[in-house]
Structures are given as C-alpha cells and as structure tokens.
Amino acid sequence: MPVEMGMWRIDGDTPKRLSAASLPSEATLEEYLEKDPSLLGERLFVIGRQVRTPHGKVIDLLAMDGEGNLHVLELKRDKTPRDVVAQVLDYGSWVSTLDRDAIIDLANDHLDEPFEAAYDAVFGGAPPDELNSQIQLTIVATDLDPGSERIVTYLRTFGVPLNAVFFSYLEDDGRRYLARSWLARDDEGEGAPTAYAQSKKGKRAEWNGLDWFVSFGDFPGGRQWEDGRRFGFVSAGGDAWYSRTLRNVPVGARVNVCIPGEGYVAVGETLSPARRFDEATVDVDGRIVRLRDQQLVGSYGHGLDGEADTDDEAEWVVPVRWLVARPASEAYWEKGMFANQNSACKLRQEFTLERLAQHFGDQRDG
C-alpha cells in the first residue's frame, strides 16, 4: 500500500502532529537533491541535472556513488504509473551501456571542473578504475499510487535495480522539514536499495601497457626520496604487503613516482627487476655499484639490529633511469589525480597521465 509519512512534535506529554504541506514545485525537490544528494541516505556525487539522452529524453538527475556506480534519479511529477516506470527503465537501459570514457565525457559536459577533481571533492580520492559496473534506478516522489507500487515491487522480484523513495514536506511554526522513506528496504545501509551488477565490458579504464604508479614512502629516519632521486631507484619494504607490488614491476616499465601526501616527483624507466637492498646495484656515472656502499641519507634496514632482514622484511629496490626527477619540495599534485595505498600498480587513469605529461613536458617522453 502507498507509504504515508507522519511526524509529531512532543510538547510536554502531548504529541502534536506536524502539518503536511506541498512543495512549491517538483523542481524544488530536484534542486534539494542536486545540492545534497545524501538526502537519499548515502553519499552521492551529481554528474548532471537534466541530462539529455541520444533518444531525445532527459534524465532529471544522474549521480554516482563512491564505488563508481551510476544512479538514475527520476521525479514522478504527474506521470501515470506506466509512464514513470517505463521512463526510468528506458533511462536505465541507456545508462547501463555507458563505458568509462562516455561517463567522463558526459560529466565534463555538465560539471564546472574536471570529473576527477569533482569526484575527489566529494569522496576524497581519485575515482576507481572501473566505473558503472552496477546501476541503480530510483523514482523520487511525494507519494506513490498503488499501481506504481505494485509495478516497482514486481520488477524487483526479477532483480531489476529499481526502488522508490518518498519525501514528505512538513511545516511547523515557520520551520520546514523533509522526511524520507523507501518503498522497499534492503539488508544493508539506511534503506537505499542495492545496485545490481551490469556487464563490465568497457567499464574499466584501459591500460596502455607501459605506465605504473609507484609510491615512494619518504619518512624521517628511513627511506629518503633524496637518495632515490640521486642514485636512481625506487624502493619499498618492511613487510611483504609493502614490497610485493613493487616486485611485480617489469623491466622497461615507465614509473610515475608519487610521495604520499606530497605529489608526483619523477618519471623514469626501470632498468632491472627488484632486488633486496643488500644485493641491489645502481648506475653511478656509468659504473654499476652496490647501493648499500653509497653515502645514503636514509636507512633501509627493517629487521632487528645485528640480524639480516628476511625477504618479507627486506627493503626491495628497483633501479630506474630518470626521465625527470624533482626534489620533494617541487612535488606536483592536482585534486582528482590518482593515488593508491599499494607501493606499485598499473596507472590507468587518463586524467593523471595527461596532467603529468603537461607538467613534466617533453622530459617525460625521454
């Protein structure tokens, strides 16, 4: 049956029901959601309002969650049950076909700043490599007739990612309130429905087969970027979790080096596979020398004093020929650029690659 939202104010021992009122217009609710889509119960980032599809239709609001999944938000307005459900399903069928590049292009057409920067502002990090692996369709209404409710409930039994959310507008002594409830609740979250998996074809950023992200964890009393820059190497260690991804970087890879909390400082080409610090060699003025014999600023041991590091504890070193390498004081960072907790991973994000190419210029190409 249709949802009815009631709210009471407690004055002493007497509940007083707040009076339901009408929103000035459906557009007002749309504006509220555009300004704060968390009204739906989870943090969302609005890609665009009144997004036009290739079929001549217009999506009220298109949003994205922190996992890179798209949410189609369609206001019921004065549509019939058949029309509102058919419309949101039509939009969903188109949105589900969007690959990563199409989503970013669409967002950049509607946003006042690059997609990656806007995503970072909401979620505090770069967008995931894979976008739109799932979608969610939501009908937004102040009420829903029995016919619409039956259709939504029926379609959900077949796994259609569809739900309806209701907003009641109430007034009390000059104050205005919005109250929210969902037609159907799921086991997780505040009631917002679970998105359903879609085809992943084209949803993950393609990798160019060359660029890697490397995190150089510079810290007092330990690893120092000044050493890496001077002697041509990147390294990680202290635990297998930190070193294992760096040990996967192949010879001839282009590494884009980032100091956590600072930014990107170098681009270079790896010269040989990773080796333990006590066995690693580097090229100094055309001579291959042991790294441990050089005058280093930092310390690269992790085990107990007087005991050799195990392979898991050891610092692992990858020698690099720098194409460009800057001191930490000149680290480069823009909101929305890629960063990762792993010591190394494939760098797929086009936004970061483009910014690095622009910043480091021709030096990046050797």
C-alpha positions in Angstrom: 0.0 0.0 0.0 1.2 3.6 -0.5 3.5 5.0 2.1 2.3 7.7 4.4 4.8 9.7 6.4 3.8 11.2 9.7 5.8 13.2 12.1 5.0 14.5 15.6 6.4 17.2 17.9 6.4 16.4 21.5 5.2 19.3 23.6 5.5 18.2 27.2 3.4 15.0 27.4 1.3 15.8 24.3 2.3 14.7 20.8 1.4 17.3 18.2 1.3 16.1 14.6 3.1 18.4 12.1 1.1 19.6 9.2 1.9 18.1 5.8 2.4 20.8 3.2 3.0 20.9 -0.5 6.4 21.6 -2.0 6.3 24.8 -4.1 7.1 22.6 -7.1 8.6 19.3 -8.1 11.6 21.3 -9.3 12.2 22.4 -5.7 12.8 18.8 -4.6 15.0 18.3 -7.6 17.1 21.3 -6.5 17.3 20.0 -3.0 18.6 16.7 -4.3 21.1 18.3 -6.7 22.5 20.4 -3.8 22.6 17.5 -1.3 22.0 14.0 -2.9 22.9 12.5 0.5 19.2 13.1 1.3 18.8 9.7 -0.3 20.7 8.1 2.5 24.2 7.7 1.0 26.9 10.0 -0.2 26.4 10.6 -3.9 28.0 12.9 -6.5 25.7 14.6 -9.0 27.1 14.3 -12.5 24.4 16.3 -14.1 20.9 17.6 -14.0 18.5 17.4 -16.9 20.9 15.0 -18.7 19.8 14.5 -22.3 20.0 11.0 -23.8 20.6 10.2 -27.5 16.9 9.3 -27.7 15.6 12.8 -27.1 14.7 12.2 -23.4 16.0 14.0 -20.3 17.1 12.3 -17.0 16.2 14.5 -14.1 19.4 13.7 -12.1 22.3 11.4 -12.9 24.6 10.7 -9.9 27.5 8.4 -8.9 28.4 6.7 -5.6 31.8 6.2 -4.1 32.2 2.8 -6.0 31.8 4.5 -9.3 28.2 3.1 -9.8 25.6 5.3 -11.6 22.3 6.3 -10.1 19.4 7.4 -12.2 17.0 9.6 -10.2 13.7 10.3 -11.8 11.0 12.5 -10.3 7.4 11.1 -10.6 5.8 14.6 -11.1 2.4 14.0 -12.6 3.2 10.9 -14.7 1.0 7.8 -14.8 2.3 4.6 -13.1 3.1 3.1 -16.5 4.8 6.3 -17.8 7.1 6.9 -14.8 8.3 3.2 -14.5 8.7 2.9 -18.3 10.7 6.1 -18.4 13.1 5.2 -15.6 13.6 1.7 -17.2 14.3 3.4 -20.5 16.9 5.6 -19.0 18.5 2.7 -17.2 18.8 0.7 -20.4 20.8 3.6 -21.9 22.9 4.3 -18.8 23.9 0.7 -18.5 25.7 0.9 -21.9 28.0 3.8 -20.9 31.6 3.0 -20.7 34.2 4.8 -18.7 35.1 7.3 -21.4 31.5 8.1 -22.2 30.8 8.7 -18.5 33.7 11.1 -18.1 32.8 13.0 -21.2 29.2 13.3 -20.1 30.3 14.5 -16.7 32.7 17.1 -18.1 29.8 18.4 -20.3 27.8 19.2 -17.1 30.4 20.0 -14.4 32.2 23.2 -13.8 35.5 21.4 -13.2 37.1 18.1 -14.5 35.3 15.0 -13.5 38.2 13.6 -11.5 38.5 16.8 -9.4 34.8 17.0 -8.7 34.8 13.3 -7.6 37.8 14.0 -5.4 35.9 16.9 -3.7 33.1 14.6 -2.7 34.8 11.3 -1.9 38.3 12.5 -1.0 40.2 10.5 -3.6 40.5 9.6 -7.3 37.7 7.7 -8.9 38.1 3.9 -9.2 39.5 2.4 -12.4 36.2 0.7 -13.0 33.1 2.8 -13.5 29.4 1.8 -13.9 29.8 -1.9 -13.1 26.4 -1.5 -11.4 23.4 0.9 -11.7 20.5 1.9 -9.5 17.2 3.3 -10.7 15.2 5.4 -8.2 11.8 7.0 -8.6 11.6 10.1 -6.4 8.1 11.0 -5.3 6.0 12.7 -2.6 3.5 9.8 -2.8 3.0 6.8 -4.9 -0.2 5.3 -6.1 -1.0 1.5 -5.7 -0.4 0.8 -9.4 3.2 2.2 -9.3 3.9 0.4 -6.1 2.8 -2.9 -7.5 4.9 -2.5 -10.6 8.1 -1.5 -8.7 7.7 -4.3 -6.2 7.0 -6.8 -9.0 10.1 -5.8 -11.1 12.3 -6.0 -8.0 11.5 -9.7 -7.7 13.2 -10.2 -11.0 16.4 -8.4 -9.9 15.6 -5.1 -11.6 17.6 -2.4 -9.7 14.5 -0.2 -9.1 13.1 1.4 -6.0 11.1 4.4 -5.0 11.9 7.0 -2.3 9.3 9.3 -0.8 9.8 12.8 0.6 7.2 14.4 2.8 7.3 18.2 3.3 6.1 19.5 6.6 5.8 22.8 8.3 5.8 23.8 12.0 5.9 27.3 13.4 7.7 28.7 10.4 10.2 25.8 10.2 10.2 23.5 7.2 11.1 19.8 7.3 11.8 17.0 4.8 11.2 13.4 5.8 12.3 10.4 3.8 11.3 6.8 3.4 11.9 4.0 0.9 9.3 1.7 -0.7 11.4 -1.4 -0.1 14.3 -1.8 2.3 17.4 -4.0 1.8 19.5 -5.7 4.4 22.3 -3.1 4.2 22.6 0.6 4.5 19.9 3.1 5.5 17.3 1.5 3.2 18.7 2.6 -0.1 18.5 -0.4 -2.4 21.4 -2.5 -3.5 22.7 -1.8 -7.1 22.8 -4.8 -9.4 25.7 -5.9 -11.5 25.9 -5.0 -15.1 28.3 -6.0 -17.9 31.8 -4.8 -17.2 32.8 -4.5 -20.8 34.4 -1.1 -21.3 33.7 0.0 -17.7 37.3 -0.4 -16.5 39.9 2.1 -17.7 42.2 0.6 -20.4 45.9 0.3 -19.5 48.5 1.5 -22.0 50.8 -1.4 -21.1 53.6 1.0 -20.0 52.7 3.3 -17.1 52.9 2.3 -13.5 52.1 4.2 -10.3 54.9 3.9 -7.7 54.5 5.3 -4.1 57.8 6.3 -2.6 57.1 6.4 1.2 59.7 9.0 2.3 59.8 9.2 6.1 62.3 10.5 8.8 64.9 8.1 9.9 64.1 5.7 7.0 63.6 5.8 3.2 64.5 9.2 1.7 63.5 10.5 -1.8 66.8 12.4 -1.9 68.5 9.0 -2.2 66.2 7.7 -4.8 66.5 10.8 -6.9 70.3 11.0 -6.7 71.1 7.3 -7.2 68.2 6.3 -9.5 65.9 3.9 -7.7 62.5 3.3 -6.1 62.0 1.0 -3.1 59.6 -0.4 -0.6 59.8 -2.8 2.3 59.3 -3.5 6.0 56.7 -6.1 5.2 55.7 -8.3 2.3 52.5 -6.3 1.9 54.6 -3.2 1.0 57.2 -4.8 -1.2 55.2 -7.4 -3.2 53.6 -5.0 -5.6 56.8 -3.2 -6.3 58.5 -6.6 -7.1 55.9 -7.1 -9.8 57.0 -4.0 -11.8 58.7 -5.3 -15.0 61.9 -4.1 -16.6 61.3 -1.3 -19.1 58.2 0.0 -17.3 57.6 3.7 -17.1 57.2 4.5 -13.4 55.4 7.7 -12.2 56.6 8.3 -8.7 54.5 9.9 -6.1 55.4 10.8 -2.5 52.3 10.2 -0.3 50.8 13.4 0.9 53.1 15.5 -1.4 52.6 14.6 -5.0 54.4 13.3 -8.1 58.1 14.0 -8.3 59.5 11.8 -11.0 59.1 9.7 -14.2 61.6 7.1 -15.2 62.2 3.7 -16.9 63.0 0.6 -14.8 66.4 -1.0 -15.6 66.2 -4.4 -13.9 64.0 -6.5 -11.6 63.6 -5.7 -7.9 66.4 -7.0 -5.6 66.9 -6.8 -1.9 68.6 -3.7 -0.7 71.7 -5.6 0.5 72.0 -7.0 -3.1 70.8 -4.1 -5.1 73.0 -2.2 -7.6 72.6 1.1 -9.3 74.3 3.0 -12.1 76.5 5.9 -10.8 78.3 7.8 -13.6 78.3 4.8 -15.9 79.5 2.4 -13.2 77.4 -0.3 -11.6 77.9 -0.1 -7.9 76.2 -1.6 -4.8 73.6 0.7 -3.4 74.4 -0.2 0.2 78.0 1.1 -0.3 76.9 4.6 -1.3 76.6 7.6 1.1 72.9 7.5 1.7 70.8 9.9 3.7 68.2 7.4 4.7 68.2 4.0 6.4 66.9 0.9 4.6 67.1 -1.9 7.2 63.9 -3.2 8.8 64.9 -6.2 11.0 66.5 -6.4 14.4 69.9 -4.8 14.8 72.6 -7.3 14.0 70.2 -9.6 12.2 69.8 -9.9 8.5 66.3 -8.9 7.2 64.2 -11.8 5.9 62.8 -11.5 2.3 59.5 -10.3 3.7 61.1 -7.7 6.0 63.7 -6.5 3.5 63.7 -3.3 1.5 63.3 -4.1 -2.2 64.9 -1.8 -4.7 64.2 -1.3 -8.4 66.9 0.7 -10.3 65.5 3.5 -12.6 66.8 5.7 -15.3 65.1 9.1 -14.6 63.5 10.9 -17.4 62.7 13.7 -15.0 63.1 13.8 -11.2 62.4 16.7 -8.9 63.0 17.3 -5.2 60.1 16.7 -2.8 59.7 20.5 -2.4 58.6 20.6 -6.1 56.1 17.8 -5.9 53.1 18.2 -8.2 49.5 17.4 -7.3 46.1 18.3 -8.5 42.8 17.4 -7.0 41.5 14.2 -8.6 44.9 12.7 -9.5 45.5 9.0 -8.9 46.9 7.7 -5.7 46.9 4.2 -4.2 47.8 2.6 -0.9 49.9 -0.1 -2.7 53.6 0.6 -3.4 53.0 0.0 -7.1 50.1 -0.7 -9.5 49.2 -0.1 -13.1 48.4 3.5 -13.8 45.3 3.6 -15.9 43.8 7.0 -15.1 43.9 9.2 -18.2 43.4 12.4 -16.2 46.6 11.8 -14.2 48.6 10.7 -17.2 47.5 13.8 -19.1 48.4 16.1 -16.2 51.8 14.5 -15.8 52.5 14.9 -19.5 51.6 18.5 -19.3 53.5 19.2 -16.1 56.7 17.4 -16.9 56.5 18.2 -20.6 58.8 16.7 -23.2 61.1 15.3 -20.5 58.5 12.7 -19.7 59.0 11.2 -23.1 62.7 10.8 -22.7 
